[in-house]
Amino acid sequence: MAQNLYCPRVRMGNWNEDIYLEEEYMKDFLDKREKGELLIQRNRRLKKNLLRPMQLSISEDGYIHYGDKVMLLNPNYPEKEEAGLFQCGDLSLCMTPDEISTHLYDELEVPCGLSATTTRIPVGRNTFTILSAGKDATGQVLRYGQDFYLGITGGFENKMLYLSSDHRTLLKSSKKSWLQEVYLTDEVSHLNCWQASFLDPQLRLEFEGFPIQANEKIVIYHHYTNRALAVHRNLFLRTYFGKEVEVAAHTHLDSHKVEKPKNHWILVTGNPRNDFSTMLDLPKPPAKDTQAMEQAMGLDTQ
């Protein structure tokens, strides 16, 4: 009876070349690990910067100023006319790098995408800086109707990207809704200019030139295309950080020619009681009539 005398331990053919090739692979792996060029090391560095805790600016007078670090938040609203799945809760505007480019490069590639996700914690990917469109106006109050830039570093030190938009074309539009795209770029141009408008259209002209209050609902328009920044809670994207919703530039109007909640935004500032929280974390004071009723009933309202 014939017996098989060969097994995986028996060296046959080009076994010497295979050994040298494995040694080269191991040498290349160790060299890349020392230089920090491994894929897992790149992903860790990128996530460390994008998810780095950030401290928002504290508004002492209650207004937004040039140079302030804020979060752009689309407040929660009830589902009415949206079809299919609907993302509830407060959504913050976040930078969303391309998943493939994050595996190839250590730094952020431009243009960089945007999305909205359910987080109220200020981190590198959702903390924006209010910048002046003309001469340096750091510290001055931002007013309705004034041009401003929205810059973001993504947790990096020497990298500033600007919120931009342009007219849609056949080759350039948002991924899901095919509306006007919103993206981040490092080029400073007229495509970076935005303006804030008062929430009530009937009082919009009267409030032109007035200071913008922090943590209040506003509408943000793109100066060049006159399209409002919007969140589509029923259009989901698969991003580097999971499932998030689409952000585009489009003015959604109701039957009364008023912007829908999709276009409502809040410039969220920091909480003076805690460095890494926002004003949204502060408990809301009870109404005056509620306080009077509780005091009349002998309840402790403190």
SEMAR-279534 format. One record per residue: x, y, z of N, C-alpha, C in turn. Coordinates in nm, 3 decimals. Layout:
% SEMAR-279534
NODE    neast   nnorth      nup   caeast  canorth     caup    ceast   cnorth      cup
NODE        X        Y        Z        X        Y        Z        X        Y        Z
...
% end
This chain:
% SEMAR-279534
NODE    neast   nnorth      nup   caeast  canorth     caup    ceast   cnorth      cup
NODE    0.086   -0.118    0.000    0.000    0.000    0.000    0.089    0.123    0.000
NODE    0.060    0.215   -0.095    0.143    0.336   -0.105    0.113    0.430    0.011
NODE    0.218    0.494    0.056    0.203    0.588    0.169    0.253    0.725    0.127
NODE    0.177    0.828    0.161    0.214    0.966    0.126    0.322    1.012    0.224
NODE    0.441    1.036    0.171    0.554    1.076    0.255    0.570    1.228    0.266
NODE    0.482    1.303    0.197    0.497    1.448    0.195    0.391    1.513    0.285
NODE    0.432    1.621    0.348    0.343    1.698    0.436    0.386    1.844    0.430
NODE    0.310    1.937    0.493    0.348    2.080    0.487    0.487    2.112    0.540
NODE    0.544    2.020    0.622    0.677    2.047    0.677    0.789    2.014    0.577
NODE    0.754    1.940    0.473    0.854    1.903    0.374    0.876    2.020    0.279
NODE    1.002    2.064    0.263    1.034    2.177    0.177    1.055    2.129    0.034
NODE    0.976    2.183   -0.055    0.985    2.145   -0.196    0.986    2.271   -0.283
NODE    1.035    2.261   -0.400    1.030    2.370   -0.497    1.110    2.490   -0.451
NODE    1.047    2.612   -0.465    1.116    2.737   -0.433    1.094    2.774   -0.287
NODE    1.120    2.679   -0.198    1.096    2.705   -0.057    1.189    2.812   -0.003
NODE    1.310    2.821   -0.052    1.405    2.922   -0.004    1.359    3.062   -0.042
NODE    1.302    3.077   -0.162    1.252    3.207   -0.204    1.134    3.249   -0.119
NODE    1.048    3.156   -0.084    0.933    3.189    0.000    0.977    3.238    0.138
NODE    1.081    3.177    0.191    1.130    3.220    0.322    1.183    3.362    0.316
NODE    1.262    3.391    0.214    1.314    3.528    0.198    1.202    3.630    0.176
NODE    1.098    3.588    0.103    0.986    3.679    0.078    0.912    3.709    0.209
NODE    0.890    3.609    0.292    0.827    3.632    0.421    0.912    3.723    0.510
NODE    1.041    3.707    0.505    1.129    3.794    0.582    1.122    3.938    0.534
NODE    1.110    3.957    0.402    1.096    4.092    0.348    0.964    4.154    0.390
NODE    0.858    4.074    0.389    0.728    4.125    0.434    0.734    4.168    0.580
NODE    0.797    4.088    0.663    0.807    4.121    0.805    0.894    4.245    0.826
NODE    1.002    4.255    0.750    1.088    4.373    0.760    1.015    4.499    0.717
NODE    0.937    4.490    0.609    0.859    4.605    0.563    0.752    4.643    0.664
NODE    0.689    4.542    0.726    0.586    4.569    0.827    0.645    4.640    0.948
NODE    0.759    4.593    0.996    0.822    4.655    1.113    0.868    4.797    1.082
NODE    0.917    4.818    0.958    0.961    4.951    0.919    0.845    5.049    0.915
NODE    0.732    5.007    0.858    0.614    5.094    0.853    0.557    5.119    0.992
NODE    0.565    5.018    1.078    0.513    5.038    1.214    0.595    5.140    1.290
NODE    0.728    5.139    1.271    0.814    5.237    1.337    0.786    5.378    1.286
NODE    0.757    5.390    1.157    0.729    5.522    1.099    0.584    5.566    1.117
NODE    0.498    5.477    1.168    0.358    5.511    1.187    0.278    5.515    1.059
NODE    0.315    5.433    0.960    0.250    5.433    0.831    0.152    5.319    0.812
NODE    0.127    5.241    0.914    0.030    5.134    0.902   -0.111    5.191    0.893
NODE   -0.200    5.117    0.828   -0.337    5.164    0.808   -0.407    5.187    0.941
NODE   -0.391    5.098    1.034   -0.458    5.113    1.163   -0.403    5.233    1.239
NODE   -0.272    5.263    1.222   -0.214    5.380    1.288   -0.267    5.509    1.227
NODE   -0.284    5.513    1.095   -0.341    5.631    1.029   -0.484    5.655    1.074
NODE   -0.562    5.548    1.081   -0.701    5.562    1.125   -0.711    5.612    1.269
NODE   -0.622    5.563    1.354   -0.625    5.608    1.493   -0.590    5.755    1.505
NODE   -0.490    5.801    1.429   -0.452    5.942    1.435   -0.565    6.031    1.384
NODE   -0.628    5.990    1.273   -0.735    6.070    1.216   -0.854    6.078    1.311
NODE   -0.895    5.965    1.367   -1.007    5.965    1.460   -0.973    6.042    1.588
NODE   -0.847    6.036    1.629   -0.807    6.109    1.749   -0.825    6.259    1.729
NODE   -0.793    6.309    1.610   -0.808    6.452    1.582   -0.955    6.489    1.562
NODE   -1.027    6.410    1.482   -1.166    6.443    1.453   -1.255    6.433    1.576
NODE   -1.224    6.343    1.667   -1.304    6.323    1.787   -1.242    6.386    1.911
NODE   -1.145    6.475    1.890   -1.080    6.543    2.002   -1.179    6.639    2.069
NODE   -1.194    6.635    2.201   -1.287    6.728    2.269   -1.244    6.873    2.246
NODE   -1.341    6.957    2.215   -1.317    7.099    2.189   -1.395    7.184    2.289
NODE   -1.345    7.303    2.312   -1.410    7.396    2.403   -1.472    7.508    2.322
NODE   -1.603    7.524    2.333   -1.673    7.629    2.262   -1.653    7.763    2.331
NODE   -1.672    7.870    2.254   -1.660    8.005    2.310   -1.778    8.036    2.400
NODE   -1.752    8.111    2.503   -1.855    8.152    2.599   -1.896    8.295    2.567
NODE   -2.024    8.314    2.542   -2.077    8.447    2.509   -2.116    8.519    2.638
NODE   -2.042    8.623    2.671   -2.071    8.698    2.795   -2.188    8.794    2.778
NODE   -2.207    8.846    2.656   -2.316    8.940    2.633   -2.436    8.876    2.564
NODE   -2.428    8.746    2.535   -2.540    8.677    2.474   -2.544    8.683    2.323
NODE   -2.439    8.739    2.259   -2.436    8.751    2.114   -2.320    8.668    2.056
NODE   -2.327    8.650    1.924   -2.223    8.579    1.851   -2.121    8.680    1.800
NODE   -1.992    8.646    1.812   -1.885    8.736    1.770   -1.797    8.666    1.667
NODE   -1.729    8.748    1.588   -1.627    8.693    1.498   -1.514    8.631    1.581
NODE   -1.474    8.514    1.542   -1.372    8.441    1.616   -1.427    8.340    1.714
NODE   -1.558    8.340    1.736   -1.617    8.245    1.830   -1.616    8.104    1.771
NODE   -1.597    8.007    1.859   -1.608    7.867    1.821   -1.746    7.818    1.864
NODE   -1.822    7.770    1.767   -1.961    7.732    1.792   -1.991    7.598    1.726
NODE   -2.105    7.543    1.762   -2.161    7.427    1.694   -2.283    7.471    1.615
NODE   -2.302    7.416    1.496   -2.419    7.442    1.416   -2.518    7.328    1.438
NODE   -2.629    7.360    1.502   -2.723    7.257    1.545   -2.857    7.280    1.477
NODE   -2.911    7.173    1.417   -3.047    7.174    1.365   -3.138    7.115    1.473
NODE   -3.222    7.198    1.537   -3.301    7.147    1.651   -3.404    7.045    1.607
NODE   -3.441    6.962    1.701   -3.537    6.856    1.676   -3.675    6.913    1.645
NODE   -3.747    6.847    1.556   -3.884    6.885    1.525   -3.963    6.759    1.492
NODE   -4.094    6.761    1.511   -4.174    6.639    1.491   -4.182    6.601    1.344
NODE   -4.191    6.473    1.320   -4.205    6.421    1.184   -4.347    6.444    1.134
NODE   -4.358    6.514    1.021   -4.490    6.543    0.965   -4.503    6.493    0.822
NODE   -4.427    6.554    0.733   -4.444    6.524    0.592   -4.331    6.438    0.537
NODE   -4.240    6.397    0.622   -4.128    6.315    0.575   -4.175    6.171    0.554
NODE   -4.130    6.112    0.443   -4.167    5.974    0.412   -4.053    5.881    0.449
NODE   -4.087    5.761    0.494   -3.986    5.662    0.527   -3.922    5.688    0.662
NODE   -3.797    5.644    0.676   -3.725    5.662    0.801   -3.699    5.809    0.826
NODE   -3.694    5.844    0.954   -3.677    5.984    0.993   -3.585    5.989    1.113
NODE   -3.479    6.070    1.104   -3.383    6.084    1.213   -3.430    6.190    1.311
NODE   -3.465    6.148    1.431   -3.512    6.242    1.533   -3.395    6.295    1.614
NODE   -3.422    6.395    1.696   -3.322    6.451    1.785   -3.253    6.572    1.725
NODE   -3.171    6.637    1.807   -3.089    6.750    1.761   -2.973    6.697    1.678
NODE   -2.951    6.759    1.563   -2.845    6.716    1.471   -2.743    6.827    1.456
NODE   -2.617    6.794    1.470   -2.509    6.892    1.454   -2.438    6.870    1.321
NODE   -2.396    6.980    1.260   -2.325    6.976    1.133   -2.183    6.926    1.157
NODE   -2.140    6.825    1.081   -2.010    6.761    1.102   -1.938    6.744    0.969
NODE   -1.806    6.752    0.975   -1.725    6.719    0.858   -1.715    6.567    0.847
NODE   -1.721    6.518    0.722   -1.722    6.375    0.698   -1.622    6.342    0.588
NODE   -1.499    6.307    0.624   -1.400    6.273    0.521   -1.436    6.146    0.447
NODE   -1.389    6.136    0.323   -1.413    6.018    0.243   -1.343    5.897    0.305
NODE   -1.413    5.784    0.309   -1.361    5.666    0.377   -1.236    5.611    0.308
NODE   -1.231    5.618    0.176   -1.115    5.565    0.103   -0.993    5.654    0.124
NODE   -1.014    5.786    0.118   -0.900    5.877    0.135   -0.842    5.870    0.275
NODE   -0.925    5.838    0.374   -0.873    5.826    0.510   -0.778    5.708    0.524
NODE   -0.790    5.609    0.436   -0.701    5.493    0.440   -0.570    5.519    0.365
NODE   -0.568    5.622    0.284   -0.450    5.647    0.201   -0.366    5.763    0.249
NODE   -0.429    5.861    0.318   -0.358    5.983    0.355   -0.372    6.006    0.505
NODE   -0.273    6.074    0.559   -0.275    6.106    0.702   -0.359    6.231    0.730
NODE   -0.364    6.324    0.635   -0.434    6.449    0.656   -0.567    6.448    0.581
NODE   -0.647    6.551    0.607   -0.777    6.562    0.543   -0.760    6.601    0.396
NODE   -0.834    6.535    0.310   -0.832    6.566    0.169   -0.947    6.661    0.136
NODE   -0.922    6.751    0.044   -1.023    6.847    0.001   -1.060    6.819   -0.144
NODE   -1.187    6.841   -0.181   -1.297    6.885   -0.093   -1.342    6.774    0.001
NODE   -1.386    6.816    0.119   -1.429    6.723    0.222   -1.580    6.733    0.238
NODE   -1.645    6.621    0.260   -1.790    6.618    0.269   -1.841    6.661    0.405
NODE   -1.974    6.673    0.414   -2.042    6.713    0.536   -2.164    6.624    0.558
NODE   -2.203    6.614    0.682   -2.323    6.539    0.718   -2.373    6.594    0.851
NODE   -2.482    6.537    0.899   -2.538    6.576    1.029   -2.561    6.451    1.110
NODE   -2.531    6.459    1.238   -2.544    6.343    1.325   -2.595    6.386    1.462
NODE   -2.647    6.288    1.535   -2.709    6.315    1.665   -2.603    6.320    1.774
NODE   -2.534    6.429    1.782   -2.437    6.451    1.890   -2.443    6.596    1.933
NODE   -2.432    6.616    2.063   -2.431    6.752    2.119   -2.303    6.778    2.196
NODE   -2.203    6.696    2.171   -2.073    6.711    2.236   -1.977    6.778    2.139
NODE   -1.917    6.891    2.175   -1.824    6.958    2.083   -1.694    6.881    2.067
NODE   -1.668    6.839    1.944   -1.545    6.768    1.910   -1.484    6.834    1.787
NODE   -1.374    6.780    1.740   -1.303    6.842    1.629   -1.383    6.848    1.501
NODE   -1.468    6.752    1.476   -1.538    6.746    1.348   -1.667    6.826    1.344
NODE   -1.712    6.882    1.456   -1.835    6.962    1.453   -1.820    7.099    1.518
NODE   -1.698    7.143    1.542   -1.674    7.275    1.602   -1.627    7.371    1.493
NODE   -1.707    7.473    1.466   -1.678    7.571    1.362   -1.637    7.704    1.424
NODE   -1.562    7.781    1.346   -1.518    7.914    1.389   -1.581    8.019    1.299
NODE   -1.638    8.123    1.360   -1.697    8.234    1.284   -1.583    8.326    1.239
NODE   -1.564    8.340    1.109   -1.457    8.421    1.053   -1.514    8.534    0.970
NODE   -1.443    8.647    0.968   -1.487    8.762    0.889   -1.453    8.742    0.743
NODE   -1.542    8.789    0.655   -1.520    8.775    0.511   -1.425    8.880    0.456
NODE   -1.411    8.993    0.524   -1.322    9.099    0.478   -1.203    9.114    0.569
NODE   -1.185    9.235    0.619   -1.074    9.260    0.711   -1.100    9.192    0.844
NODE   -0.995    9.179    0.922   -1.005    9.109    1.050   -1.099    9.183    1.143
NODE   -1.200    9.112    1.191   -1.300    9.171    1.281   -1.318    9.086    1.405
NODE   -1.212    9.021    1.449   -1.220    8.932    1.564   -1.266    9.007    1.688
NODE   -1.367    8.954    1.753   -1.421    9.017    1.873   -1.542    9.102    1.849
NODE   -1.565    9.144    1.724   -1.682    9.225    1.694   -1.807    9.138    1.683
NODE   -1.922    9.199    1.707   -2.048    9.126    1.707   -2.089    9.094    1.563
NODE   -2.134    8.972    1.541   -2.187    8.932    1.411   -2.332    8.976    1.401
NODE   -2.368    9.036    1.287   -2.501    9.092    1.269   -2.573    9.025    1.153
NODE   -2.707    9.038    1.157   -2.788    8.983    1.049   -2.756    9.056    0.918
NODE   -2.738    8.978    0.812   -2.709    9.035    0.681   -2.562    9.051    0.651
NODE   -2.473    9.030    0.747   -2.330    9.042    0.724   -2.273    8.911    0.670
NODE   -2.174    8.925    0.581   -2.105    8.807    0.529   -2.008    8.753    0.634
NODE   -2.002    8.622    0.642   -1.906    8.558    0.732   -1.869    8.422    0.676
NODE   -1.754    8.371    0.722   -1.708    8.238    0.687   -1.731    8.145    0.805
NODE   -1.747    8.018    0.772   -1.753    7.913    0.874   -1.634    7.820    0.851
NODE   -1.533    7.834    0.936   -1.412    7.755    0.923   -1.407    7.643    1.025
NODE   -1.337    7.536    0.990   -1.323    7.422    1.079   -1.185    7.361    1.058
NODE   -1.124    7.321    1.168   -0.990    7.261    1.163   -0.995    7.110    1.171
NODE   -1.104    7.054    1.219   -1.114    6.909    1.232   -1.023    6.851    1.338
NODE   -0.979    6.933    1.432   -0.888    6.886    1.535   -0.742    6.900    1.499
NODE   -0.711    6.938    1.375   -0.573    6.960    1.334   -0.532    7.104    1.369
NODE   -0.402    7.127    1.380   -0.353    7.257    1.424   -0.338    7.356    1.308
NODE   -0.279    7.312    1.199   -0.248    7.404    1.089   -0.332    7.374    0.965
NODE   -0.459    7.341    0.984   -0.547    7.307    0.873   -0.680    7.376    0.895
NODE   -0.716    7.469    0.804   -0.843    7.538    0.813   -0.921    7.515    0.684
NODE   -1.040    7.457    0.699   -1.129    7.435    0.586   -1.252    7.525    0.602
NODE   -1.309    7.565    0.489   -1.420    7.660    0.489   -1.545    7.597    0.431
NODE   -1.657    7.624    0.495   -1.786    7.576    0.445   -1.819    7.648    0.316
NODE   -1.842    7.572    0.209   -1.861    7.629    0.077   -1.977    7.561    0.006
NODE   -2.022    7.627   -0.101   -2.127    7.571   -0.185   -2.123    7.640   -0.320
NODE   -2.185    7.578   -0.419   -2.188    7.632   -0.554   -2.310    7.576   -0.625
NODE   -2.347    7.639   -0.736   -2.462    7.592   -0.812   -2.443    7.446   -0.852
NODE   -2.550    7.371   -0.848   -2.542    7.230   -0.884   -2.529    7.215   -1.035
NODE   -2.462    7.110   -1.077   -2.446    7.076   -1.217   -2.476    6.927   -1.234
NODE   -2.463    6.879   -1.356   -2.486    6.737   -1.380   -2.381    6.651   -1.313
NODE   -2.263    6.708   -1.294   -2.153    6.632   -1.235   -2.129    6.664   -1.088
NODE   -2.198    6.765   -1.035   -2.171    6.808   -0.898   -2.302    6.842   -0.829
NODE   -2.342    6.757   -0.736   -2.464    6.779   -0.659   -2.458    6.691   -0.535
NODE   -2.555    6.707   -0.447   -2.559    6.624   -0.326   -2.591    6.480   -0.363
NODE   -2.546    6.386   -0.282   -2.549    6.245   -0.318   -2.690    6.187   -0.324
NODE   -2.775    6.224   -0.229   -2.907    6.162   -0.219   -3.018    6.244   -0.283
NODE   -3.023    6.371   -0.251   -3.133    6.455   -0.299   -3.106    6.519   -0.434
NODE   -2.981    6.515   -0.480   -2.939    6.578   -0.606   -2.963    6.728   -0.606
NODE   -2.957    6.788   -0.487   -2.970    6.932   -0.475   -2.830    6.994   -0.466
NODE   -2.825    7.121   -0.432   -2.697    7.192   -0.430   -2.608    7.136   -0.320
NODE   -2.486    7.105   -0.355   -2.393    7.040   -0.264   -2.329    7.140   -0.167
NODE   -2.301    7.093   -0.048   -2.227    7.169    0.053   -2.102    7.089    0.087
NODE   -1.988    7.155    0.089   -1.862    7.085    0.111   -1.765    7.176    0.182
NODE   -1.648    7.122    0.215   -1.541    7.196    0.281   -1.422    7.205    0.188
NODE   -1.362    7.322    0.179   -1.246    7.344    0.095   -1.148    7.436    0.165
NODE   -1.021    7.432    0.121   -0.919    7.520    0.179   -0.897    7.645    0.097
NODE   -0.973    7.664   -0.011   -0.961    7.783   -0.095   -1.056    7.891   -0.046
NODE   -1.005    8.011   -0.030   -1.086    8.125    0.014   -1.140    8.196   -0.110
NODE   -1.272    8.204   -0.121   -1.335    8.267   -0.237   -1.475    8.314   -0.198
NODE   -1.547    8.367   -0.298   -1.684    8.412   -0.273   -1.778    8.297   -0.244
NODE   -1.736    8.174   -0.273   -1.819    8.057   -0.245   -1.823    8.023   -0.096
NODE   -1.740    8.088   -0.015   -1.736    8.062    0.129   -1.828    8.154    0.209
NODE   -1.888    8.254    0.146   -1.964    8.356    0.218   -2.104    8.308    0.254
NODE   -2.143    8.331    0.379   -2.276    8.298    0.429   -2.334    8.418    0.502
NODE   -2.465    8.420    0.513   -2.535    8.526    0.585   -2.643    8.465    0.673
NODE   -2.666    8.528    0.787   -2.770    8.483    0.879   -2.893    8.572    0.865
NODE   -3.009    8.511    0.862   -3.136    8.583    0.851   -3.222    8.554    0.973
NODE   -3.301    8.652    1.012   -3.392    8.636    1.126   -3.495    8.529    1.093
NODE   -3.538    8.456    1.196   -3.624    8.341    1.174   -3.759    8.380    1.116
NODE   -3.820    8.486    1.165   -3.952    8.529    1.119   -3.936    8.616    0.995
NODE   -3.988    8.574    0.879   -3.972    8.655    0.758   -4.038    8.791    0.765
NODE   -4.146    8.805    0.843   -4.215    8.933    0.854   -4.134    9.037    0.931
NODE   -4.041    8.991    1.014   -3.957    9.083    1.091   -3.813    9.085    1.041
NODE   -3.789    9.022    0.928   -3.652    9.006    0.879   -3.589    9.140    0.842
NODE   -3.664    9.227    0.777   -3.609    9.358    0.738   -3.584    9.445    0.860
NODE   -3.671    9.437    0.960   -3.653    9.517    1.080   -3.528    9.476    1.157
NODE   -3.494    9.348    1.153   -3.379    9.299    1.228   -3.249    9.303    1.147
NODE   -3.254    9.352    1.025   -3.133    9.362    0.944   -3.032    9.454    1.012
NODE   -2.913    9.405    1.036   -2.809    9.484    1.103   -2.807    9.468    1.254
NODE   -2.903    9.396    1.312   -2.904    9.375    1.455   -2.809    9.260    1.491
NODE   -2.755    9.259    1.612   -2.667    9.149    1.653   -2.741    9.016    1.659
NODE   -2.668    8.909    1.629   -2.725    8.774    1.631   -2.710    8.717    1.771
NODE   -2.821    8.677    1.829   -2.817    8.618    1.963   -2.767    8.475    1.956
NODE   -2.690    8.437    2.055   -2.641    8.300    2.064   -2.752    8.207    2.108
NODE   -2.745    8.083    2.060   -2.837    7.976    2.100   -2.982    8.006    2.066
NODE   -3.003    8.082    1.959   -3.137    8.112    1.908   -3.148    8.064    1.764
NODE   -3.268    8.028    1.722   -3.289    7.977    1.587   -3.271    8.088    1.483
NODE   -3.197    8.056    1.377   -3.176    8.146    1.266   -3.182    8.063    1.137
NODE   -3.175    8.134    1.025   -3.165    8.071    0.893   -3.035    8.119    0.830
NODE   -2.955    8.026    0.779   -2.824    8.057    0.722   -2.831    8.042    0.571
NODE   -2.808    8.152    0.499   -2.816    8.154    0.354   -2.675    8.162    0.294
NODE   -2.659    8.093    0.180   -2.536    8.106    0.103   -2.545    8.232    0.021
NODE   -2.447    8.321    0.035   -2.455    8.454   -0.026   -2.456    8.448   -0.178
NODE   -2.378    8.360   -0.236   -2.363    8.357   -0.383   -2.484    8.295   -0.452
NODE   -2.539    8.188   -0.398   -2.650    8.118   -0.462   -2.786    8.146   -0.398
NODE   -2.787    8.213   -0.283   -2.910    8.245   -0.211   -2.990    8.118   -0.178
NODE   -2.921    8.014   -0.138   -2.983    7.891   -0.093   -2.954    7.873    0.056
NODE   -3.054    7.825    0.129   -3.040    7.810    0.273   -2.981    7.674    0.307
NODE   -2.901    7.671    0.410   -2.841    7.547    0.458   -2.951    7.459    0.517
NODE   -2.956    7.332    0.475   -3.066    7.244    0.512   -3.015    7.106    0.552
NODE   -3.095    7.039    0.635   -3.070    6.901    0.677   -3.185    6.815    0.628
NODE   -3.151    6.704    0.563   -3.253    6.609    0.516   -3.251    6.488    0.607
NODE   -3.342    6.486    0.702   -3.342    6.382    0.804   -3.389    6.246    0.753
NODE   -3.446    6.241    0.635   -3.494    6.115    0.579   -3.398    6.056    0.475
NODE   -3.284    6.122    0.451   -3.186    6.075    0.354   -3.058    6.039    0.430
NODE   -3.027    5.912    0.436   -2.916    5.863    0.518   -2.794    5.837    0.431
NODE   -2.677    5.862    0.491   -2.550    5.840    0.425   -2.468    5.740    0.506
NODE   -2.391    5.660    0.437   -2.297    5.570    0.503   -2.161    5.639    0.505
NODE   -2.117    5.679    0.623   -1.996    5.758    0.637   -1.890    5.681    0.713
NODE   -1.778    5.748    0.730   -1.665    5.692    0.804   -1.700    5.666    0.950
NODE   -1.802    5.738    1.001   -1.843    5.727    1.141   -1.977    5.656    1.157
NODE   -2.027    5.595    1.050   -2.153    5.523    1.059   -2.262    5.590    0.978
NODE   -2.385    5.562    1.014   -2.500    5.615    0.941   -2.534    5.756    0.990
NODE   -2.530    5.851    0.897   -2.564    5.990    0.926   -2.655    6.042    0.815
NODE   -2.701    6.167    0.828   -2.798    6.220    0.731   -2.733    6.327    0.645
NODE   -2.798    6.356    0.534   -2.742    6.445    0.433   -2.763    6.592    0.469
NODE   -2.666    6.673    0.429   -2.674    6.818    0.442   -2.658    6.878    0.302
NODE   -2.742    6.975    0.268   -2.738    7.038    0.136   -2.773    7.184    0.151
NODE   -2.766    7.256    0.039   -2.806    7.397    0.033   -2.931    7.407   -0.051
NODE   -3.044    7.424    0.015   -3.172    7.434   -0.054   -3.273    7.497    0.041
NODE   -3.352    7.589   -0.009   -3.451    7.657    0.072   -3.583    7.583    0.062
NODE   -3.626    7.524    0.173   -3.753    7.452    0.178   -3.859    7.546    0.237
NODE   -3.958    7.583    0.157   -4.062    7.677    0.198   -4.195    7.605    0.213
NODE   -4.274    7.650    0.310   -4.408    7.596    0.327   -4.508    7.677    0.245
NODE   -4.636    7.655    0.268   -4.739    7.725    0.191   -4.743    7.874    0.219
NODE   -4.685    7.918    0.332   -4.682    8.060    0.367   -4.548    8.124    0.331
NODE   -4.468    8.058    0.249   -4.338    8.110    0.205   -4.244    8.133    0.324
NODE   -4.250    8.042    0.419   -4.165    8.047    0.538   -4.075    7.924    0.537
NODE   -3.949    7.944    0.576   -3.855    7.832    0.577   -3.902    7.724    0.675
NODE   -3.892    7.601    0.630   -3.930    7.487    0.712   -3.822    7.460    0.818
NODE   -3.852    7.376    0.917   -3.751    7.344    1.019   -3.624    7.282    0.965
NODE   -3.627    7.232    0.842   -3.504    7.179    0.781   -3.397    7.286    0.771
NODE   -3.439    7.412    0.757   -3.347    7.523    0.739   -3.318    7.598    0.868
NODE   -3.365    7.550    0.981   -3.343    7.619    1.109   -3.211    7.572    1.170
NODE   -3.134    7.668    1.221   -3.004    7.638    1.281   -2.987    7.719    1.409
NODE   -2.906    7.665    1.498   -2.870    7.733    1.622   -2.719    7.737    1.631
NODE   -2.664    7.856    1.655   -2.521    7.871    1.681   -2.499    7.850    1.830
NODE   -2.455    7.732    1.866   -2.445    7.691    2.006   -2.310    7.735    2.062
NODE   -2.313    7.799    2.178   -2.192    7.844    2.246   -2.164    7.755    2.367
NODE   -2.053    7.784    2.434   -2.009    7.702    2.546   -2.081    7.732    2.675
NODE   -2.074    7.637    2.765   -2.133    7.648    2.897   -2.028    7.702    2.994
NODE   -2.051    7.818    3.058   -1.950    7.872    3.150   -1.927    7.786    3.274
NODE   -2.018    7.695    3.303   -2.003    7.610    3.422   -1.918    7.487    3.393
NODE   -1.904    7.451    3.265   -1.829    7.331    3.229   -1.759    7.358    3.098
NODE   -1.629    7.334    3.093   -1.550    7.370    2.975   -1.590    7.291    2.851
NODE   -1.631    7.167    2.865   -1.655    7.081    2.751   -1.803    7.047    2.735
NODE   -1.891    7.140    2.767   -2.033    7.122    2.742   -2.087    7.249    2.677
NODE   -2.212    7.247    2.641   -2.273    7.358    2.569   -2.386    7.419    2.651
NODE   -2.438    7.529    2.601   -2.550    7.595    2.668   -2.676    7.510    2.661
NODE   -2.680    7.415    2.568   -2.795    7.327    2.560   -2.803    7.232    2.678
NODE   -2.691    7.213    2.748   -2.689    7.123    2.864   -2.742    7.188    2.990
NODE   -2.760    7.319    2.988   -2.813    7.387    3.106   -2.961    7.356    3.122
NODE   -3.006    7.330    3.244   -3.150    7.305    3.264   -3.231    7.432    3.241
NODE   -3.344    7.413    3.176   -3.430    7.529    3.148   -3.502    7.571    3.274
NODE   -3.506    7.702    3.304   -3.576    7.748    3.425   -3.726    7.731    3.409
NODE   -3.794    7.696    3.513   -3.940    7.681    3.504   -4.007    7.815    3.478
NODE   -4.126    7.810    3.421   -4.199    7.933    3.391   -4.237    8.004    3.520
NODE   -4.258    8.135    3.507   -4.288    8.216    3.626   -4.417    8.171    3.693
NODE   -4.517    8.137    3.611   -4.643    8.092    3.672   -4.624    7.958    3.742
NODE   -4.536    7.874    3.689   -4.509    7.745    3.754   -4.438    7.767    3.887
NODE   -4.342    7.862    3.892   -4.274    7.892    4.017   -4.371    7.944    4.122
NODE   -4.461    8.033    4.080   -4.557    8.090    4.176   -4.649    7.981    4.229
NODE   -4.690    7.888    4.141   -4.779    7.781    4.185   -4.708    7.688    4.283
NODE   -4.578    7.658    4.254   -4.504    7.570    4.343   -4.480    7.636    4.478
NODE   -4.454    7.766    4.477   -4.434    7.836    4.604   -4.563    7.841    4.684
NODE   -4.676    7.857    4.614   -4.802    7.862    4.684   -4.838    7.728    4.746
NODE   -4.790    7.620    4.681   -4.817    7.486    4.735   -4.715    7.446    4.839
NODE   -4.617    7.533    4.865   -4.518    7.502    4.967   -4.410    7.408    4.920
NODE   -4.390    7.395    4.789   -4.287    7.306    4.735   -4.156    7.379    4.723
NODE   -4.048    7.306    4.739   -3.915    7.363    4.727   -3.879    7.370    4.579
NODE   -3.860    7.489    4.524   -3.827    7.509    4.382   -3.680    7.521    4.357
NODE   -3.597    7.511    4.461   -3.453    7.523    4.440   -3.394    7.390    4.393
% end
